[in-house]
Amino acid sequence: MSSITLFDNKNLIDMNNSMVAHLWANEQRDSATGSNFYFEGTSIYSYGHHFEAGRIVRNKRGEKAYLINKCSYSSSTSKHQCYVWHAIPTGSMVFSVGYNMSNSGSMSFVVNQLEAIKNSAERYKKARTEISYHAIWQPFTSLMAYIGFFDLGTPKQLLKKSVNEWLGTKHELAWKSDKVKREYVRELKRIFQIMLNHQSLGILGTVNVIVDEICGEGTWISYIERCQKFRAAQEDREAKRIEKARIENEARKKTLEERIQMWKAGEIRELNNPVIYDRNEPNVWLRIKNGKVETSKGIELSQSEAERLWKRIKSFHDGAQFQHDLARDSSGHNWAFNNYQSDMLTAGCHRIAYSEMEEIEMKLGFM
């Protein structure tokens, strides 16, 4: 946290941005300044008055709400917006209004929320994946809360408002022809009425009826069918991918088995061990070469050492408690037994199956 300097005579504060946002949200100062982030009274800004990130408002009943601007602007402003959001006390009334900041409420917010509902409903015409019901119900819930908070009137009164009262002067269609504006507002009012008629469905998170009424009968069932086909196609692709991987793995195993037998027969000098990540699978094989036991990683053991170690391994196999031991190779180096579990010996980077060691024992005839 940067140092804090108080200027009581001006009531200004120079501090980090998180503190600026918290002081604003909790109304503990009249103003404070951070790094390109400050507030004056009830409004908090990113870089300047051109971007109001949030505002605290009160209605006629003295109830408080927070208006926030989630519109994208820059990466640094996005950080400022996060500070604003996280500083607002839990349980507060919050409205995401974009640039439509108003101390007394605005029909622009109502219009924006209905446009969001319309756009979400339109997505059901082409979507192949599941769309959350929140995309329709959240804007409506916010819209109704906003209307109630600012006492904008009853839904019936709002539906009677004129086209110009709905669109105002800042809407993108504000300067279009009266016909265009009438048709647009008529559609938004129709959507508003549909939502009002089916408010009870919000508790259930049901949107099928609403989607069909907004977009036309059959939209919902077509959406469900597309989702089912898409899901089936995904499952089919996944099944094919798994089967392909299985076949490739089997092919690799078969090729590996062939190479192992060629290595054991001395037909190839090195096995070039593959990287096997499964700890339950062996990664080393054994052969007899020049009277010694050799691992596929190039470690050689004398027959006497191999016989000594075999007796230990056999006892583990027969149920004796595992005990650490050292395998001494032909070069005089010692290799530690780390573990013996599920008939798999782990010694350093070697994982050797019991069956592999038993095969060597049978060839050499250990007693």
PyMOL commands that set and color helices and strands:
alter all, ss='L'
color gray80, all
select helices_A, chain A and resi 17-25+75-87+107-123+134-150+155-159+163-167+178-197+199-202+208-215+219-264+303-317+354-364
alter helices_A, ss='H'
color red, helices_A
select strands_A, chain A and resi 5-7+12-14+31-33+37-40+43-46+52-58+64-68+93-96+286-289+292-295+300-301+326-328+334-336+339-341+344-347+350-353
alter strands_A, ss='S'
color yellow, strands_A
deselect
rebuild
show_as cartoon
